[in-house]
Amino acid sequence: MTPDSGAAGFWSYTHRDDEIEEGRIRRLAAKIANEFEAITAEELHVFLDKNDIKWGDEWRARIDSALTGSTLFIPVITPRFFKSDECRREVLTFSGHAASLGLDELLLPILYISVPGITKGEQSDDVMALIAKRQYVDWTQLRLEDENSPTYRQAVHSLAVRLVEILERTAEVDPPPIARIEDPESDDEPGMLEMLADAEAALPRWNETMVEFAQTIAVIGEAVSEANTEMELSDARGAGFAGRLRATHKLAERIKPSAERLSVLGEQYSAELVKVDPGVLGIIRQVESEGPEAAEAEQVKEFFETIREFARSGRKNMEAYQEFSDILQGLSGMSKSMRPLMGKMRGAAQQVVDGQAVIDEWERRIDEVTS
């Protein structure tokens, strides 16, 4: 599919947030598009409904055509946004492609409801960190204004002007040289073989991380199973809630090191994948630009197959992570001693899911290039 000509804005938000706001998020998108057209006499194509096949088709087409330099991605940030796997995946996907082309400005978040991890500058969450690094638009007070008030209308105008300025600046941006994965500060532009070698060197390290992650999950699962057995025995002795509480405290102490290790592994894994994502996408784009012969080169074919195998392996692991999520759900009703650990473990599991989204996008682009 060839992307529509002209500027486009893809809005990413949760439908529940829009329902709570009684449709104000969708109306904001329409108001900004109208103001953009009033300023430029050109239409801003707005894509709102992710359930519409045109949203997905146009999204992929623009990404695959190097974003065309005129594609804006506007995530509407709320606490609920970061609980949506779909919204998180969209941020990661767009951010990686935009960065690989030197077009970071095309990602323009709107901070719609305050999120402490962003406003206080404390992000262990990879997607939250990506948002915080952007010059987001603060709408946390404006969302409380009457939509027809001068203050609100002026804010809409200012945001539309900013979109125009961003598109003007990015229209002539050339893709940056592809930095080496292991040495992003290097001034030397690597050749194709060097880039492939660097990427391949990183893959075993990520695999090792995932192996340790799975092993740590297994340790936690065994501890939870033993704690459940202790609770059953305690109930049989008539120890009541006091017996259950003792077993829960014991479980918390036992799994604390594992939960902390999961947190470290999750942060390292997702942070590194996000960091190298633009470089890997750049490699794929370079192979695509050099044509069929580059895609058929032995080293390239080996690298692409390694990525595909890594993606397949990750999807298999998702089943274990789903079981782990079920375990966490079962722990959620236990004592407050479990709450900090729950947060660490849930965060780690989410970061692995985010990492898989990055790898799946690599595989998708490889399939596009080689089909």
C-alpha positions as MATLAB code, in Angstrom:
seq = 'MTPDSGAAGFWSYTHRDDEIEEGRIRRLAAKIANEFEAITAEELHVFLDKNDIKWGDEWRARIDSALTGSTLFIPVITPRFFKSDECRREVLTFSGHAASLGLDELLLPILYISVPGITKGEQSDDVMALIAKRQYVDWTQLRLEDENSPTYRQAVHSLAVRLVEILERTAEVDPPPIARIEDPESDDEPGMLEMLADAEAALPRWNETMVEFAQTIAVIGEAVSEANTEMELSDARGAGFAGRLRATHKLAERIKPSAERLSVLGEQYSAELVKVDPGVLGIIRQVESEGPEAAEAEQVKEFFETIREFARSGRKNMEAYQEFSDILQGLSGMSKSMRPLMGKMRGAAQQVVDGQAVIDEWERRIDEVTS';
ca = [
       0.000    0.000    0.000;
       1.263    3.477   -0.890;
       0.740    6.022    1.901;
      -1.594    8.940    1.254;
       0.174   12.121    0.228;
       0.372   15.038    2.606;
       0.848   15.317    6.335;
      -0.702   12.758    8.657;
      -1.171   12.574   12.391;
      -1.590    9.222   14.148;
      -3.171    9.637   17.559;
      -2.456    6.950   20.136;
      -4.684    6.902   23.205;
      -6.819    4.498   25.191;
     -10.498    4.446   24.338;
     -11.353    4.337   28.028;
      -9.548    7.654   28.593;
     -11.594    9.201   25.791;
     -14.794    7.757   27.270;
     -13.939    9.201   30.685;
     -13.269   12.549   29.007;
     -16.612   12.284   27.148;
     -14.944   12.395   23.744;
     -12.685   15.383   24.427;
      -9.551   13.602   23.190;
     -11.057   12.865   19.793;
     -12.452   16.389   19.576;
      -9.009   17.795   20.403;
      -7.543   15.880   17.464;
     -10.218   17.284   15.153;
      -9.723   20.855   16.427;
      -5.949   20.667   15.882;
      -6.414   19.228   12.381;
      -8.843   22.031   11.502;
      -6.476   24.686   12.859;
      -3.588   23.112   10.917;
      -5.624   23.351    7.729;
      -6.620   26.944    8.489;
      -2.951   27.903    8.897;
      -1.537   25.984    5.934;
      -4.498   25.574    3.576;
      -3.501   21.895    3.513;
      -5.235   18.952    5.131;
      -3.733   17.090    8.059;
      -4.926   13.508    7.690;
      -5.931   12.380   11.173;
      -5.958    8.691   12.079;
      -7.803    8.033   15.318;
      -9.494    4.652   15.391;
      -6.921    1.856   15.687;
      -9.708   -0.680   15.138;
     -10.112    0.709   11.617;
      -8.020   -1.288    9.126;
      -7.022    1.971    7.397;
      -5.207    3.089   10.595;
      -2.989    0.002   10.603;
      -2.453   -0.101    6.841;
      -1.491    3.553    6.608;
       0.684    3.301    9.727;
       2.719    0.421    8.318;
       2.903    1.955    4.853;
       4.331    5.211    6.152;
       6.833    3.474    8.407;
       7.962    1.211    5.577;
       8.409    4.226    3.286;
      10.747    5.911    5.798;
       7.870    7.877    7.404;
       7.806   10.179    4.330;
       9.051   13.000    6.580;
       5.467   14.121    7.124;
       4.069   11.613    9.578;
       3.403   12.770   13.118;
       2.793   10.377   15.979;
       0.878   11.934   18.866;
       0.499    9.755   21.969;
      -1.971   11.124   24.517;
      -0.266   10.362   27.818;
      -2.211    9.295   30.901;
      -1.539    6.729   33.639;
      -3.744    4.278   31.725;
      -1.675    4.743   28.549;
       1.274    2.873   30.081;
      -0.942   -0.080   30.983;
      -1.886   -0.617   27.342;
       0.413   -3.070   25.529;
      -0.845   -1.724   22.210;
      -0.052    1.906   23.061;
       3.372    0.949   24.386;
       4.149   -1.055   21.249;
       3.193    1.891   19.025;
       5.524    4.263   20.887;
       8.414    1.807   20.673;
       7.820    1.069   16.991;
       7.490    4.668   15.862;
      10.319    5.911   18.069;
      12.789    3.382   16.680;
      11.963    4.163   13.063;
      11.976    7.922   13.636;
      15.336    7.816   15.441;
      16.898    5.707   12.680;
      15.980    8.478   10.242;
      16.972   11.419   12.457;
      13.298   12.409   12.769;
      12.770   12.238   16.544;
      10.649   15.384   16.463;
       7.882   13.543   14.646;
       7.032   11.883   17.974;
       5.117   14.587   19.854;
       3.503   13.419   23.124;
       0.663   15.301   24.782;
       0.807   14.934   28.561;
      -2.933   14.837   29.145;
      -3.077   13.634   32.751;
      -0.086   13.909   35.061;
       2.110   10.801   35.338;
       4.579   11.049   38.271;
       7.240    9.007   36.488;
       7.390   11.657   33.754;
       6.865   14.878   35.672;
       9.264   13.938   38.486;
      11.960   12.656   36.165;
      12.134    9.144   37.619;
      11.667    6.504   34.927;
      12.561    2.855   35.218;
       9.906    2.191   32.570;
      11.398    2.158   29.056;
       8.372    3.655   27.299;
       7.976    6.312   29.970;
      11.651    7.205   29.531;
      11.166    7.616   25.764;
       8.241    9.980   26.369;
      10.074   11.965   29.047;
      12.994   12.643   26.679;
      10.668   14.334   24.176;
       9.477   17.930   24.383;
       5.961   16.913   25.289;
       3.048   19.336   25.342;
       1.574   19.783   28.820;
      -2.212   19.648   28.592;
      -2.846   18.671   32.223;
      -4.480   22.000   33.078;
      -5.823   22.805   29.621;
      -7.952   19.645   29.654;
      -9.942   21.289   32.474;
     -10.704   24.401   30.407;
     -13.910   24.950   28.466;
     -13.265   23.841   24.882;
     -14.625   27.132   23.556;
     -12.688   29.345   25.951;
     -10.027   31.733   24.586;
      -7.373   29.897   26.624;
      -8.249   26.546   25.097;
      -8.535   27.891   21.560;
      -5.178   29.647   21.859;
      -3.575   26.389   23.063;
      -5.026   24.512   20.076;
      -3.643   27.183   17.756;
      -0.194   27.025   19.386;
      -0.063   23.245   19.054;
      -1.120   23.383   15.395;
       1.632   25.949   14.740;
       4.127   23.644   16.427;
       3.090   20.773   14.162;
       3.623   22.981   11.125;
       7.084   24.006   12.368;
       8.071   20.379   13.048;
       7.038   19.254    9.576;
       8.916   22.150    7.992;
      12.101   21.309    9.923;
      11.967   17.592    9.222;
      11.046   17.861    5.545;
      14.671   18.018    4.391;
      16.363   15.948    7.103;
      18.745   13.320    5.751;
      19.020    9.968    7.576;
      22.022   10.012    9.916;
      24.992    7.659    9.476;
      24.303    4.352   11.180;
      26.342    4.213   14.399;
      27.974    0.986   15.466;
      25.969   -0.798   18.120;
      28.897   -1.472   20.427;
      30.445    1.979   19.953;
      27.731    4.589   19.302;
      30.219    7.449   19.805;
      32.529    6.248   17.041;
      33.245    8.779   14.304;
      33.961    6.041   11.782;
      31.041    5.000    9.605;
      31.020    1.193    9.625;
      30.489   -0.867    6.542;
      27.718   -3.408    6.218;
      29.811   -6.314    7.491;
      30.916   -4.393   10.598;
      27.342   -3.443   11.434;
      26.128   -7.001   10.979;
      28.948   -8.330   13.164;
      28.158   -5.836   15.919;
      24.466   -6.734   15.876;
      25.189  -10.464   15.895;
      27.519  -10.024   18.871;
      24.677   -8.474   20.863;
      22.160  -11.256   20.189;
      23.797  -13.956   22.363;
      23.918  -11.500   25.255;
      20.188  -10.859   24.950;
      19.539  -14.598   24.750;
      21.525  -15.143   27.945;
      19.442  -12.476   29.662;
      16.240  -14.208   28.622;
      17.510  -17.584   29.836;
      18.318  -16.113   33.242;
      14.957  -14.338   33.282;
      13.134  -17.626   32.691;
      15.215  -19.366   35.361;
      14.434  -16.635   37.880;
      10.733  -16.873   37.074;
      10.929  -20.629   37.744;
      12.532  -19.999   41.153;
       9.746  -17.598   42.079;
       7.124  -20.060   40.866;
       8.558  -22.812   43.061;
       8.581  -20.502   46.065;
       4.960  -19.531   45.488;
       3.963  -23.193   45.143;
       5.665  -24.039   48.435;
       4.012  -21.061   50.129;
       0.603  -22.247   48.944;
       1.331  -25.695   50.395;
       2.340  -24.114   53.718;
      -0.905  -22.147   53.772;
      -2.943  -25.275   53.150;
      -1.179  -27.062   56.009;
      -1.646  -23.999   58.195;
      -5.358  -23.922   57.401;
      -5.602  -27.638   58.244;
      -4.080  -26.884   61.656;
      -6.626  -24.133   62.190;
      -3.998  -21.368   62.305;
      -6.327  -19.018   60.452;
      -5.220  -15.711   58.945;
      -2.244  -15.445   61.266;
      -0.799  -18.620   59.745;
      -1.392  -17.341   56.239;
       0.263  -14.038   57.106;
       3.377  -15.814   58.410;
       3.609  -17.847   55.209;
       3.212  -14.707   53.123;
       5.965  -12.853   55.015;
       8.224  -15.851   54.608;
       7.472  -15.941   50.883;
       8.237  -12.228   50.529;
      11.640  -12.672   52.137;
      12.401  -15.709   50.042;
      11.583  -14.165   46.657;
      12.904  -10.671   47.352;
      16.363  -11.316   45.786;
      14.741  -12.950   42.757;
      12.270  -10.073   42.315;
      15.094   -7.550   42.470;
      17.125   -9.556   39.975;
      14.134   -9.712   37.617;
      13.841   -5.951   37.834;
      17.504   -5.492   36.901;
      17.288   -7.979   34.036;
      14.129   -6.378   32.673;
      15.583   -2.884   32.748;
      18.846   -3.950   31.110;
      17.112   -5.987   28.429;
      14.560   -3.425   27.330;
      16.928   -0.462   27.652;
      19.522   -2.108   25.415;
      16.976   -3.175   22.824;
      15.520    0.335   22.676;
      19.028    1.779   22.411;
      20.077   -0.386   19.476;
      16.660   -0.441   17.785;
      17.412    2.517   15.446;
      20.714    0.913   14.422;
      19.186   -2.459   13.572;
      16.373   -0.773   11.650;
      19.037    1.260    9.868;
      20.826   -1.923    8.838;
      17.586   -3.342    7.458;
      16.842   -0.093    5.658;
      20.341   -0.047    4.156;
      19.918   -3.602    2.883;
      16.582   -2.578    1.384;
      18.097    0.467   -0.345;
      20.962   -1.578   -1.793;
      18.512   -3.935   -3.439;
      18.002   -7.707   -3.841;
      21.710   -8.498   -4.125;
      22.405   -7.073   -0.654;
      19.502   -9.062    0.826;
      20.901  -12.243   -0.741;
      24.452  -11.765    0.571;
      25.401  -14.676    2.812;
      26.199  -12.559    5.872;
      22.933  -10.653    5.543;
      20.899  -13.851    5.157;
      22.542  -15.317    8.273;
      21.852  -12.162   10.256;
      18.221  -12.017    9.147;
      17.703  -15.673   10.052;
      19.265  -15.083   13.464;
      16.793  -12.235   14.066;
      13.902  -14.432   12.960;
      14.987  -17.237   15.290;
      15.353  -14.760   18.130;
      11.825  -13.498   17.460;
      10.382  -17.029   17.346;
      12.151  -17.966   20.580;
      10.815  -14.854   22.268;
       7.243  -15.636   21.257;
       7.566  -19.104   22.760;
       8.785  -17.523   25.988;
       5.674  -15.345   26.059;
       3.700  -18.403   27.177;
       5.896  -18.710   30.271;
       5.514  -14.989   30.933;
       1.736  -15.352   30.706;
       1.873  -18.096   33.329;
       4.056  -15.809   35.420;
       1.458  -13.049   35.075;
      -1.166  -15.487   36.361;
       1.057  -16.191   39.367;
       1.375  -12.464   40.028;
      -2.389  -12.102   39.811;
      -2.735  -14.763   42.478;
      -0.296  -12.917   44.724;
      -2.063   -9.583   44.383;
      -4.421  -10.224   47.298;
      -1.694  -11.092   49.787;
      -0.237   -8.856   52.480;
       1.341   -5.440   51.991;
       4.799   -7.022   52.309;
       4.270   -8.348   48.791;
       3.308   -5.031   47.173;
       6.802   -3.623   46.467;
       7.886   -6.967   45.063;
       4.765   -7.162   42.914;
       5.623   -3.805   41.394;
       9.147   -4.942   40.544;
       8.009   -8.223   39.027;
       5.183   -6.686   37.007;
       7.528   -4.016   35.709;
      10.097   -6.621   34.676;
       7.493   -8.708   32.860;
       6.244   -5.607   31.012;
       9.757   -4.760   29.876;
      10.185   -8.214   28.385;
       6.897   -7.756   26.515;
       8.165   -4.375   25.266;
      11.408   -5.972   24.129;
       9.500   -8.589   22.161;
       7.573   -5.815   20.413;
      10.875   -4.306   19.250;
      12.170   -7.667   17.991;
       8.887   -8.464   16.248;
       9.166   -5.177   14.364;
      12.668   -6.146   13.190;
      11.269   -9.422   11.906;
       8.367   -7.682   10.172;
      10.702   -5.292    8.354;
      13.024   -8.157    7.380;
      10.058   -9.998    5.880;
       9.112   -6.832    3.973;
      12.647   -6.440    2.614;
      13.074  -10.068    1.562;
       9.587  -10.780    0.223;
];
